[in-house]
Amino acid sequence: MSQSIEELLQILDEITLPLQDGRIQKVFQPVPLAITLEIRIKQETLYLHISGQPQVSRIHLLRKKYTNPSTPHQFCQLLRRHLTGARISSIKQVESDRIIRLEYKKAQVTGFLMFDLIGRGTNIYLLDYKDTVIGVLRPGRLSIKNSYQIPFGQPKLGLYHHAPSTDDDTATKEHENLSYAFNRTLETRYEQIERKLTIDRIQQEHLSTNARCIKKAKRRLAALEGDLQKMSQYKNYQHYGELLKTSMHTIPNGSTQVTLKNYFSPEPSTITIALDPSQSIKVNLERYFKKHKKYRSSQRELVPRINTVKSELSVLEEERKRIFEGIYPAGRESAPTASKATLAPLGRNQQQKSKLPYRHFVSFDGLTIGVGRNATENDILTFRKMKGRDLWVHAQGVSGSHVAVFVGERNTIPEQTLYDAANLALLYSGRKHSRQGDVAYTLRKYVKKVKSERPGTVTITQEKNLYIELDETRLKRLKSTER
């Protein structure tokens, strides 16, 4: 679904000359993995869209820009500082691959945007005049301060291809008269692809939720049926108690079993009843009566619950069939009807409805950081929202907020994200006024709740300590992302 080299060449054929010397007026980041440049040329404004989403990596013009979130992403803010007002010197293909190098100049300062539109490694890099990375769309093969290198181990930047000749007046006129036909065709096609991907994603989310519900219901059913099966062995225990009661004066204490005439059988027979030799006969018969009472309770309580769970499973199975048909459960997100559903941000009312039960920040590296506001939120954040591999942070030796770094599929925590979390932990703790101190951090799986203590009271192991002083610049950036 990603753009092919042939498509890329046709796109460049339409935009290279028109964008030459165009001024970048605005920068947008409508979704986390895509940017849009608003470029003013002669008597027209163009919107150059670059998607860094691996499934649909591409570059092309838009008829109009997508809706931009009210709070810009950090990468967008960086691009705005460097690109707003800059003029495009050139836009070229690199090494005959799906790599685009856009050169810009702003106040005699030269910089570059590199668009690596290559499968899973798709990314966007902002470079200085020395080809040093100063900004990156998402974590990948290069980090800030690295020197840019072409993917797949190629030695260096060198060849730039596809620069239409400006010497041919005819070619120039052809470009002036272009309606960007291929760009428009590609835009329409990717709108349909993204819509389908969105529908598939939403369907998969519903299927995953449904599968989890089915799995939980089956576990509950198995547990209830297991309890019922266990209780069924006590079905005849009332008879045992009655038989022992009628013969208790004849049974010697310390007996391990006794054989008695079974008055409850329609035919003459005997029955052997096990006894606890350490207990009296009275205690033994009372034990049998008590266990039979459990059996009756299980029939009264467990059977209806089992039937209820079976009904739930039936409903969930029917729901799964409807999800495959595109019919989603009431009260959950439905499939989008607009072609740009993936790029439409939440409205203000929707954002308020989805407010999390704790403070929510975005780290320098784009990771979510949660901060509890009180003891109850600390408990919810740590023991309900965090997973075992998430990072738990807290100011050392004082009361304060629990801070959670949600790592997702990452195996390591970026250094800047760790310092972001540590600053928040210190800010929302008893060390706020001293503005310095030790911060402890460990994985969530090493955090244990203390029984019989108020919510949020924990013990930790495998922790590491970090001494920091509050960084006002860092905190200002973090607070700008709070919701």
C-alpha positions as CSV (number, residue, x, y, z in Angstrom):
1,M,0.0,0.0,0.0
2,S,3.0,2.3,0.4
3,Q,4.0,4.5,-2.6
4,S,6.1,2.8,-5.3
5,I,9.2,4.3,-6.9
6,E,7.2,4.7,-10.1
7,E,4.5,6.7,-8.3
8,L,7.1,8.7,-6.5
9,L,8.7,9.7,-9.8
10,Q,5.4,10.8,-11.3
11,I,4.6,12.9,-8.2
12,L,8.0,14.6,-8.4
13,D,7.5,15.2,-12.1
14,E,4.4,17.3,-11.2
15,I,5.7,19.1,-8.2
16,T,9.4,19.7,-8.5
17,L,9.3,22.8,-10.7
18,P,6.1,24.4,-9.1
19,L,7.6,24.1,-5.6
20,Q,10.9,25.6,-6.6
21,D,11.4,28.8,-4.5
22,G,8.0,28.3,-2.9
23,R,7.6,29.8,0.6
24,I,6.5,27.5,3.5
25,Q,3.8,29.4,5.2
26,K,2.5,26.9,7.8
27,V,3.3,23.4,9.1
28,F,0.6,21.0,10.3
29,Q,0.7,17.6,11.9
30,P,-2.9,16.3,11.6
31,V,-2.0,12.9,13.0
32,P,1.0,11.6,14.9
33,L,2.7,10.1,11.8
34,A,2.1,12.6,9.1
35,I,2.9,16.3,8.3
36,T,1.5,18.8,5.8
37,L,3.4,21.8,4.5
38,E,1.4,24.8,3.3
39,I,3.5,26.3,0.5
40,R,2.8,29.5,-1.3
41,I,3.9,29.7,-5.0
42,K,3.2,32.5,-7.5
43,Q,-0.6,32.8,-7.3
44,E,-1.5,29.5,-5.6
45,T,-1.2,27.8,-2.3
46,L,-0.3,24.1,-2.3
47,Y,-0.5,21.6,0.5
48,L,2.3,19.0,0.4
49,H,1.4,16.0,2.5
50,I,4.0,13.5,3.7
51,S,2.8,10.4,5.6
52,G,5.3,8.5,7.8
53,Q,2.8,5.7,8.6
54,P,4.5,2.5,7.4
55,Q,1.4,1.0,5.9
56,V,0.6,4.1,3.7
57,S,3.9,6.0,3.5
58,R,3.7,8.5,0.7
59,I,4.1,12.1,-0.5
60,H,1.6,14.0,-2.6
61,L,-0.4,17.2,-2.8
62,L,-3.7,17.7,-1.1
63,R,-6.7,19.7,-2.4
64,K,-7.1,21.1,1.1
65,K,-5.4,20.5,4.4
66,Y,-6.7,18.1,7.0
67,T,-8.0,19.3,10.4
68,N,-5.2,20.0,12.7
69,P,-5.3,19.2,16.5
70,S,-5.7,22.1,18.9
71,T,-2.5,21.2,20.6
72,P,0.3,20.7,18.1
73,H,2.6,17.7,18.4
74,Q,6.2,18.3,19.5
75,F,7.7,17.5,16.1
76,C,5.2,19.9,14.5
77,Q,6.4,22.7,16.9
78,L,10.0,22.0,16.0
79,L,9.2,22.1,12.2
80,R,7.3,25.4,12.7
81,R,10.4,27.0,14.3
82,H,12.7,26.0,11.5
83,L,10.4,26.0,8.4
84,T,7.9,28.8,8.8
85,G,8.9,31.5,6.3
86,A,11.6,29.3,4.7
87,R,11.9,29.0,0.9
88,I,12.3,25.7,-0.8
89,S,15.6,25.5,-2.7
90,S,15.0,22.0,-4.2
91,I,13.2,18.7,-3.8
92,K,14.9,15.6,-5.2
93,Q,14.9,11.9,-5.1
94,V,18.0,10.3,-3.4
95,E,19.9,7.2,-4.7
96,S,17.0,6.1,-7.0
97,D,15.1,5.0,-3.9
98,R,12.0,6.0,-2.0
99,I,13.9,8.8,-0.3
100,I,13.2,12.5,-0.8
101,R,15.5,15.3,0.2
102,L,13.9,18.8,0.5
103,E,16.4,21.6,0.9
104,Y,15.2,24.9,2.4
105,K,16.7,28.3,3.2
106,K,15.6,30.6,6.0
107,A,17.5,33.8,6.7
108,Q,20.7,32.6,5.0
109,V,20.5,29.3,7.0
110,T,20.3,26.1,5.0
111,G,18.5,22.9,6.3
112,F,17.0,19.7,5.0
113,L,14.0,17.5,5.4
114,M,14.6,13.9,4.6
115,F,11.6,11.7,3.8
116,D,12.5,8.0,4.2
117,L,9.4,6.3,2.7
118,I,10.7,2.8,3.0
119,G,8.4,0.2,4.6
120,R,8.7,-0.2,8.3
121,G,11.6,2.2,8.4
122,T,9.5,5.1,7.1
123,N,10.4,8.3,8.9
124,I,10.9,12.0,8.5
125,Y,14.1,13.7,9.7
126,L,14.9,17.4,10.1
127,L,18.6,18.0,9.4
128,D,20.9,21.0,9.8
129,Y,23.3,22.2,7.1
130,K,25.8,19.5,8.2
131,D,23.3,16.7,7.7
132,T,23.0,16.2,11.5
133,V,19.6,15.1,12.8
134,I,17.9,17.8,14.9
135,G,14.4,16.4,14.8
136,V,12.7,13.0,14.0
137,L,9.0,12.1,13.5
138,R,9.2,8.9,15.4
139,P,11.8,6.7,17.1
140,G,13.8,4.8,14.5
141,R,17.2,3.9,13.2
142,L,18.5,7.5,13.8
143,S,18.3,9.7,16.8
144,I,18.9,13.4,17.4
145,K,22.6,14.4,17.0
146,N,23.3,11.4,14.7
147,S,24.7,12.1,11.2
148,Y,22.1,11.2,8.6
149,Q,22.9,8.0,6.6
150,I,20.9,6.4,3.9
151,P,19.1,3.2,5.0
152,F,20.4,-0.3,4.3
153,G,24.0,0.6,4.9
154,Q,24.7,2.7,1.9
155,P,27.8,4.7,2.5
156,K,26.8,8.3,2.1
157,L,24.5,10.8,0.5
158,G,25.5,11.4,-3.0
159,L,23.2,11.1,-6.0
160,Y,20.1,13.2,-6.4
161,H,17.8,12.3,-9.2
162,H,14.8,13.5,-11.0
163,A,15.3,17.3,-11.4
164,P,13.3,18.3,-14.5
165,S,15.3,20.5,-16.9
166,T,14.6,24.2,-16.4
167,D,16.4,25.0,-19.7
168,D,13.6,23.8,-21.8
169,D,10.9,26.5,-22.0
170,T,8.4,24.0,-23.3
171,A,8.8,21.8,-20.2
172,T,8.4,24.8,-18.0
173,K,5.2,25.8,-19.7
174,E,3.9,22.3,-19.3
175,H,4.6,22.4,-15.6
176,E,2.9,25.8,-15.3
177,N,-0.3,24.4,-16.9
178,L,-0.4,21.2,-14.8
179,S,-3.5,20.5,-12.8
180,Y,-1.5,18.0,-10.7
181,A,-3.6,15.2,-12.2
182,F,-1.5,12.3,-10.8
183,N,-1.3,13.9,-7.3
184,R,-5.1,14.2,-7.3
185,T,-5.5,10.6,-8.4
186,L,-3.1,9.4,-5.7
187,E,-4.9,11.5,-3.1
188,T,-8.2,10.0,-3.9
189,R,-6.8,6.5,-3.9
190,Y,-5.1,6.9,-0.5
191,E,-8.2,8.5,1.0
192,Q,-10.0,5.2,0.1
193,I,-7.1,3.1,1.4
194,E,-7.0,5.0,4.7
195,R,-10.8,4.8,5.1
196,K,-10.6,1.0,4.7
197,L,-7.6,0.8,7.1
198,T,-9.6,2.8,9.6
199,I,-12.7,0.6,9.2
200,D,-10.5,-2.5,9.5
201,R,-8.8,-1.1,12.6
202,I,-12.1,-0.3,14.3
203,Q,-13.4,-3.7,13.4
204,Q,-10.3,-5.3,14.8
205,E,-10.6,-3.3,18.0
206,H,-14.2,-4.5,18.4
207,L,-13.2,-8.0,17.7
208,S,-10.3,-7.8,20.2
209,T,-12.7,-6.4,22.8
210,N,-15.3,-9.1,22.0
211,A,-12.6,-11.8,22.2
212,R,-11.5,-10.6,25.6
213,C,-15.1,-10.6,26.9
214,I,-15.6,-14.1,25.6
215,K,-12.4,-15.3,27.2
216,K,-13.4,-13.8,30.5
217,A,-16.9,-15.3,30.3
218,K,-15.5,-18.7,29.5
219,R,-13.1,-18.5,32.5
220,R,-16.0,-17.5,34.8
221,L,-18.1,-20.3,33.4
222,A,-15.3,-22.9,33.9
223,A,-14.8,-21.6,37.5
224,L,-18.5,-21.7,38.3
225,E,-19.0,-25.2,36.8
226,G,-15.9,-26.4,38.7
227,D,-17.4,-25.1,41.9
228,L,-20.7,-26.8,41.1
229,Q,-18.9,-30.0,40.3
230,K,-17.0,-29.8,43.6
231,M,-20.2,-29.2,45.6
232,S,-22.0,-32.1,43.8
233,Q,-20.0,-34.6,45.9
234,Y,-21.8,-33.4,49.0
235,K,-25.2,-34.3,47.5
236,N,-25.8,-37.3,49.9
237,Y,-24.1,-35.9,52.9
238,Q,-27.4,-35.1,54.7
239,H,-28.1,-38.8,54.6
240,Y,-24.7,-39.5,56.1
241,G,-25.4,-37.0,58.9
242,E,-28.9,-38.5,59.6
243,L,-27.5,-42.1,59.7
244,L,-24.7,-41.0,62.1
245,K,-27.2,-39.2,64.2
246,T,-29.4,-42.3,64.7
247,S,-26.4,-44.5,65.6
248,M,-24.0,-42.0,67.3
249,H,-24.4,-43.8,70.7
250,T,-23.1,-47.0,69.2
251,I,-20.0,-45.6,67.4
252,P,-16.8,-45.5,69.5
253,N,-14.8,-42.3,69.4
254,G,-11.6,-42.4,67.4
255,S,-13.2,-44.5,64.6
256,T,-11.9,-43.8,61.0
257,Q,-15.1,-45.2,59.4
258,V,-18.3,-46.9,60.2
259,T,-20.6,-49.2,58.3
260,L,-24.3,-48.6,58.9
261,K,-27.6,-49.9,57.6
262,N,-28.8,-47.5,54.8
263,Y,-32.4,-46.6,55.6
264,F,-32.5,-44.2,52.6
265,S,-32.0,-47.0,50.1
266,P,-35.2,-48.7,48.6
267,E,-33.6,-52.0,49.0
268,P,-31.8,-53.4,52.1
269,S,-28.1,-52.4,52.0
270,T,-25.3,-50.9,54.1
271,I,-23.1,-47.9,53.6
272,T,-19.6,-47.1,54.8
273,I,-19.1,-43.5,56.1
274,A,-15.6,-42.0,56.6
275,L,-14.9,-40.3,60.0
276,D,-12.3,-37.9,61.3
277,P,-10.8,-39.9,64.3
278,S,-9.6,-36.6,65.9
279,Q,-13.2,-35.3,66.2
280,S,-16.2,-36.6,68.1
281,I,-19.1,-38.3,66.4
282,K,-21.2,-35.2,66.9
283,V,-18.7,-33.0,65.2
284,N,-18.4,-35.5,62.3
285,L,-22.2,-35.5,61.7
286,E,-22.4,-31.7,62.0
287,R,-19.6,-31.5,59.3
288,Y,-21.7,-33.7,57.0
289,F,-24.8,-31.5,57.5
290,K,-22.7,-28.3,56.9
291,K,-21.3,-29.6,53.6
292,H,-24.8,-30.7,52.4
293,K,-25.9,-27.1,53.2
294,K,-23.1,-25.9,50.9
295,Y,-24.4,-28.2,48.2
296,R,-28.0,-26.8,48.5
297,S,-26.6,-23.3,48.4
298,S,-24.6,-24.1,45.2
299,Q,-27.7,-25.4,43.5
300,R,-29.6,-22.2,44.5
301,E,-26.9,-19.7,43.6
302,L,-24.4,-21.3,41.1
303,V,-26.9,-22.8,38.7
304,P,-28.6,-19.4,37.9
305,R,-25.2,-17.7,37.6
306,I,-24.0,-20.4,35.2
307,N,-27.1,-19.9,33.1
308,T,-26.5,-16.2,33.1
309,V,-22.9,-16.6,31.9
310,K,-24.0,-19.0,29.2
311,S,-26.6,-16.4,28.0
312,E,-23.8,-13.8,28.0
313,L,-21.6,-16.1,25.9
314,S,-24.4,-16.6,23.5
315,V,-24.9,-12.8,23.1
316,L,-21.2,-12.3,22.7
317,E,-21.0,-15.0,19.9
318,E,-23.9,-13.3,18.1
319,E,-22.2,-9.9,18.6
320,R,-19.0,-11.3,17.0
321,K,-20.9,-12.4,13.9
322,R,-22.5,-8.9,13.6
323,I,-19.0,-7.3,14.0
324,F,-17.8,-9.3,10.9
325,E,-20.8,-7.8,9.1
326,G,-19.8,-4.3,10.1
327,I,-22.5,-3.9,12.8
328,Y,-21.0,-2.7,16.0
329,P,-22.3,-2.9,19.6
330,A,-24.3,0.1,20.8
331,G,-22.3,2.6,22.8
332,R,-19.0,1.8,21.1
333,E,-17.2,3.6,18.3
334,S,-18.8,2.9,14.9
335,A,-17.2,2.8,11.5
336,P,-16.4,6.2,10.0
337,T,-18.4,7.5,7.2
338,A,-16.0,10.3,6.2
339,S,-13.1,9.5,4.0
340,K,-10.8,11.5,6.3
341,A,-11.9,9.8,9.5
342,T,-8.4,8.9,10.5
343,L,-7.3,12.5,10.3
344,A,-10.2,14.1,12.2
345,P,-9.2,15.0,15.8
346,L,-11.6,14.7,18.7
347,G,-13.8,17.7,19.3
348,R,-13.6,19.6,22.6
349,N,-16.7,17.9,24.0
350,Q,-15.3,14.5,23.1
351,Q,-12.0,15.3,24.7
352,Q,-13.8,16.2,27.9
353,K,-15.8,13.0,27.9
354,S,-12.6,11.0,27.4
355,K,-10.8,12.6,30.3
356,L,-8.6,10.1,32.1
357,P,-8.7,9.6,35.9
358,Y,-5.2,11.1,36.2
359,R,-3.0,13.8,34.7
360,H,-1.9,13.1,31.2
361,F,1.3,14.4,29.6
362,V,3.3,13.6,26.5
363,S,7.1,13.1,26.8
364,F,9.8,14.5,24.6
365,D,9.9,11.2,22.7
366,G,6.1,11.0,22.3
367,L,5.4,8.5,25.2
368,T,2.4,9.0,27.4
369,I,3.1,9.9,31.1
370,G,0.4,9.5,33.7
371,V,0.5,11.4,37.0
372,G,-2.0,10.7,39.9
373,R,-3.6,13.7,41.5
374,N,-4.4,12.0,44.9
375,A,-4.1,8.6,46.7
376,T,-7.1,7.1,44.9
377,E,-5.8,8.1,41.5
378,N,-2.3,6.8,42.4
379,D,-3.9,3.5,43.2
380,I,-5.9,3.4,39.9
381,L,-3.0,4.5,37.8
382,T,-0.5,2.0,39.3
383,F,-2.7,-1.1,39.7
384,R,-5.3,-0.8,37.1
385,K,-3.8,1.2,34.2
386,M,-0.1,0.2,34.2
387,K,1.3,-3.0,32.8
388,G,4.3,-5.0,34.1
389,R,6.8,-3.5,31.7
390,D,5.7,0.1,32.2
391,L,8.0,2.4,34.2
392,W,6.9,3.5,37.7
393,V,8.5,6.7,39.1
394,H,8.2,8.4,42.5
395,A,10.1,11.0,44.6
396,Q,12.3,9.3,47.0
397,G,11.4,9.4,50.8
398,V,8.5,11.8,50.6
399,S,4.8,11.6,49.8
400,G,3.8,12.4,46.2
401,S,2.2,11.4,43.0
402,H,2.7,8.1,41.3
403,V,4.2,8.7,37.8
404,A,3.7,6.1,35.1
405,V,5.5,5.9,31.7
406,F,3.5,3.8,29.3
407,V,6.1,2.1,27.2
408,G,3.9,0.2,24.8
409,E,6.0,-2.2,22.7
410,R,9.3,-0.5,23.5
411,N,12.1,-2.4,25.2
412,T,13.9,0.6,26.6
413,I,13.0,4.0,28.0
414,P,14.5,7.0,26.2
415,E,16.7,9.2,28.4
416,Q,14.7,12.3,27.8
417,T,11.4,10.6,28.7
418,L,13.0,9.3,32.0
419,Y,14.0,12.9,32.9
420,D,10.5,14.1,31.9
421,A,8.9,11.6,34.3
422,A,11.5,12.3,37.1
423,N,10.7,16.1,36.9
424,L,7.0,15.4,37.1
425,A,7.5,13.1,40.1
426,L,9.6,15.7,41.9
427,L,7.1,18.6,41.0
428,Y,4.1,16.7,42.4
429,S,5.8,15.6,45.6
430,G,6.8,17.0,49.0
431,R,10.1,18.1,47.4
432,K,8.3,20.7,45.1
433,H,9.6,23.7,47.1
434,S,13.1,22.5,47.6
435,R,13.2,21.9,43.8
436,Q,15.7,19.1,44.0
437,G,16.1,15.6,45.3
438,D,16.3,11.9,44.5
439,V,13.7,10.1,42.4
440,A,13.2,6.3,42.4
441,Y,12.2,4.4,39.3
442,T,11.5,0.7,38.6
443,L,9.2,-1.5,36.5
444,R,5.6,-1.7,37.5
445,K,5.9,-5.4,38.1
446,Y,8.2,-4.6,41.1
447,V,5.6,-2.4,42.7
448,K,3.5,-4.1,45.4
449,K,0.4,-2.8,47.2
450,V,0.6,-2.7,51.0
451,K,-2.4,-4.5,52.5
452,S,-4.5,-2.8,55.2
453,E,-3.0,0.6,54.2
454,R,-4.7,3.5,52.5
455,P,-4.8,3.5,48.7
456,G,-1.5,4.3,46.9
457,T,0.7,2.9,49.7
458,V,3.3,0.6,48.0
459,T,6.6,-1.1,48.4
460,I,9.1,-1.4,45.6
461,T,12.1,-3.5,44.6
462,Q,14.8,-3.5,41.9
463,E,14.6,0.3,42.0
464,K,17.2,2.8,40.7
465,N,17.7,6.4,41.9
466,L,18.2,9.6,39.9
467,Y,19.1,12.9,41.5
468,I,17.6,15.9,39.6
469,E,16.8,19.6,39.9
470,L,13.6,20.8,38.5
471,D,14.0,22.0,34.9
472,E,11.6,24.9,34.2
473,T,12.0,24.6,30.4
474,R,11.2,20.9,30.5
475,L,8.2,21.4,32.8
476,K,6.8,24.2,30.6
477,R,7.0,21.9,27.6
478,L,5.3,19.0,29.5
479,K,2.5,21.3,30.8
480,S,1.7,22.4,27.3
481,T,0.8,18.8,26.5
482,E,-1.3,18.2,29.6
483,R,-4.9,17.2,29.4
